[in-house]
Amino acid sequence: QVQLVESGGGLVQPGGSLRLSCAASGSILSIFAMGWYRQAPGKQRELVADITSGGRTNYADSVKGRFTISGRFTISRDNAKNTVYLQMNSLKPEDTAVYYCHADDVVVVPSGSDMDYWGKGTLVTVSS
């Protein structure tokens, strides 16, 4: 059984920063990609950013910077710990949402089965 546990959400003022963490546990052999999605009230869940085991990153246009790929948000990953992080800077009220961790192509032992998993989410509220 694979579990994803998020942490780091909370209330922050506009312009502030938060760092989200998500640790995957279980009999994991490998995880192809890990990422963060978010769902604001009344809206669909959307990709924020993801990162492959090789370090290739992908960011949503809403968090990309004008001159840098990562912009306000930076995703990183510790493969040895099966943990993904999301550093969020210059937060805006429109970033308020439940942030969900996602693990793509998780191979477990001894079965060798390959599945995707979701965390339960952590709430980020940006408000003064």
C-alpha positions in Angstrom: 0.0 0.0 0.0 1.4 3.4 -1.1 0.5 6.5 0.8 1.3 10.1 0.0 1.3 12.5 2.9 1.4 16.3 2.3 2.5 18.9 4.8 3.3 22.6 4.9 0.0 24.3 4.1 -1.5 27.1 6.1 -2.5 30.7 6.2 -0.1 33.2 4.7 -0.3 36.9 3.8 -0.1 38.0 0.1 3.5 38.2 -0.9 4.5 35.5 1.6 6.1 32.1 1.1 5.2 28.5 2.0 7.0 25.2 1.3 4.9 22.2 0.7 6.3 18.7 1.2 4.9 15.3 0.1 6.4 12.0 1.2 5.5 8.7 -0.5 5.7 5.6 1.7 5.3 1.9 1.0 7.1 -0.8 -0.8 8.1 1.5 -3.6 10.6 0.5 -6.3 10.4 3.6 -8.4 8.3 6.7 -9.1 8.4 8.2 -12.6 7.0 11.6 -11.8 5.8 13.5 -8.7 3.8 16.7 -8.8 1.5 19.1 -7.3 -2.1 19.9 -8.4 -4.4 22.4 -6.8 -8.2 22.9 -6.6 -9.7 26.2 -5.7 -13.3 26.4 -4.5 -15.7 26.0 -7.5 -12.9 25.2 -9.9 -11.4 22.1 -11.4 -8.2 20.5 -10.2 -5.3 21.8 -12.2 -1.6 21.0 -12.5 0.8 23.3 -10.7 4.1 21.6 -11.4 5.6 18.2 -11.8 9.1 16.7 -11.9 10.4 13.4 -13.2 12.9 11.1 -11.5 15.5 12.5 -13.9 14.8 16.1 -12.8 12.8 17.3 -15.7 10.3 19.9 -14.6 7.0 21.2 -15.9 5.1 24.2 -14.7 1.7 25.6 -15.2 1.6 28.9 -17.1 0.0 30.5 -14.0 3.1 30.0 -11.9 5.8 30.5 -14.6 8.0 33.5 -14.5 8.5 36.0 -17.2 12.2 35.4 -17.4 12.6 32.1 -15.6 11.0 28.7 -16.0 10.0 28.3 -12.4 8.9 31.8 -11.6 7.1 32.1 -8.3 7.0 28.4 -7.6 9.9 25.9 -7.6 9.4 22.1 -7.5 12.2 19.8 -6.3 12.5 16.2 -5.5 14.6 13.9 -3.3 14.5 10.5 -5.0 16.1 8.7 -2.2 13.3 9.9 0.2 10.5 9.6 -2.4 9.7 13.2 -1.4 8.7 16.1 -3.5 8.7 19.8 -2.5 7.0 22.9 -3.7 8.5 26.2 -2.7 5.9 28.9 -3.2 7.0 32.6 -3.2 5.2 35.8 -3.8 1.9 34.2 -3.0 -1.3 35.8 -4.3 -4.9 35.4 -3.1 -5.6 33.5 -6.3 -3.2 30.8 -5.1 -5.6 29.9 -2.4 -6.6 26.2 -2.9 -6.2 22.7 -1.7 -2.9 21.4 -3.0 -2.7 17.8 -3.8 0.4 15.6 -4.3 0.4 13.2 -7.2 2.7 10.3 -7.9 2.8 9.0 -11.5 3.8 5.4 -12.4 4.6 4.1 -9.0 6.1 0.7 -9.2 5.9 -1.4 -6.1 7.5 -4.6 -4.9 7.2 -7.5 -5.0 4.2 -7.4 -7.4 5.8 -4.9 -9.9 2.4 -3.3 -10.3 2.3 0.3 -11.7 -0.3 2.8 -10.5 -0.8 6.4 -9.8 -1.6 7.8 -6.3 -3.0 11.0 -4.8 -2.5 12.5 -1.4 -5.4 13.9 0.6 -4.4 17.5 0.1 -3.2 20.4 2.2 -5.0 23.7 2.3 -3.1 26.9 1.4 -4.9 30.2 2.2 -3.5 33.5 1.0 -5.2 36.3 2.7 -4.5 39.4 4.7 
